[in-house]
């Protein structure tokens, strides 16, 4: 009975880790979509109201796109780091 318990618990832990990773992916996708939506709204406002003071139009749009890209990628990177640390600790 003992030899069968070890593979069973390892399989269970693997399935649990997979479920957690999938949940993180779903939540990260939702957060990323919200960040992209907010960024597109901000781009739309910039295009309709003109550039911000002190910035050229290209700089203003570039800064907004950089910010949007960072905010869209952050949910994935933070969850990936958490999962990597969790797997390393196990």
N, C-alpha and C positions, 0 to 999 in steps of 0.2 A: 504493500500500500504506500509506503514512503516514496519509492521511486516515481510513482505516478503523480504524487502531490506536487513535486517540484516543477515538472513541465506544465501542469495545470495552473499553478500560481503564476508562472512566467507568462503563459498565454493570457491569463486574466489581466495581468499588469500591462501587457502589450495592447490588449483591446482597450483597457482604460485609457492608456496614453493616446491611442488613436482617436477615441471619442473626445478627449479633451482637445486634441489638436484640431479636430473638425469643428468643434464649438468655437474655438479661438478664431479659426478661419472665417466662420460665418460672422462673428461679431466684428472682426477686423474689416471684412468686406462692407458691412453696414456703416462702420465709422468712416472708412475710406470714401464710400459713396457720398456720405454727408459732407465730408471735407471738400470733395470735388464739386458738389452742388454749391456749397458756400463760396468756393473760389470762382466758379462760373458766374455767380451772382455779383461778386465783387468786380470781376472783369467787365460784366455788362454795365455796372454803374460807372466804372472808369471810362468806358467807351462813350457812354451817353452824356456824362457830365464834364468830360475833358480831363486833362492830366492834373496831377497833384502839383502844388506849388514847389518849385525847385527841381522837379524831375522832368526829364524829357519824356514824351509819350512812350518811347521804346523802353526806357529805364523803368517807368512805372509798371508797364505790362510785364516786363521781365521779372521784376521783384514780386509781383503778384503770382506769376506762374511758378517761380521758385518756392514761394511760401506754400502754394497749393500742392506742389509736388511733395514737399516735405511733410505736410499734414496728411496727405493721402498715403504715404509710405509708412508713417510712424506706427499706426496700429499693427501692421504686419511685423515690423522690426522689433517692437517691444514684446510682442507675443512670442516671436521666434526666439528671442533671447531668454525669455522665461522658460520656454519648453526645453531649450538647449541646456540651461542650468539645471532644470529638473531631471533631465535624463542623465546628466553628468553626475548628479548627486546620488542617483539610484545605482 
